[in-house]
């Protein structure tokens, strides 16, 4: 499946810096210029009996203000590109059943590079537009069903999320951190086990 989209936004909300002191920064949320979002979605699915299935999709898009806009008091950071909106992102999900009782699944998400605002909280730093790295997050899971009785089943599963530990490595720290400077996968590499009883 291939489809396109186009959205025109009027009077987009933006943050404008009103005043700044050594102790605080005052910003006002107000109506800014218009913006446009356009692109295309690509999706597909393949399956072979009950043995194997694969679905995947990707989005290619652009998100642009009609005029340069800045979230900072530094006009040098003004840009037509909307922040925190990658031009490319996608996913895939795969299931494989080597036996009737066993399932191996894998899933992945891709998030392309984007502009992330990094606000200055102390005198030693300045506001920045950071180009985040792209991220590919891969997870896998293995499950096995045990028939305890005719009506009682036990499913044991184990897996790992974010297998390659693709995780933000430049978090702000300390009292003068920018707590909103966060991007990428929510969790680092995580192992887990599950036990489910169904009847």
PENOR-V383341 format. One line per field, one symbol per residue. psi: psi as a letter, one per 40 degrees, with the letter a starting at -180 (. if undefined). Layout:
# PENOR-V383341
psi = ???
This chain:
# PENOR-V383341
psi = hhiiihhhhifihihhhdihiedihhihhihaiiiihiaihhiihiihbediihiiiihhihhhidihiieieheeehiehiifgidhiaiihhhhgdidehhhiiiiihhiiihhhhiheieeiiiihhhiiihhhhiihhihhhhdadehihhhiiahifdefhihefiiiadfiheeghiaidiahhiiiihhhi.
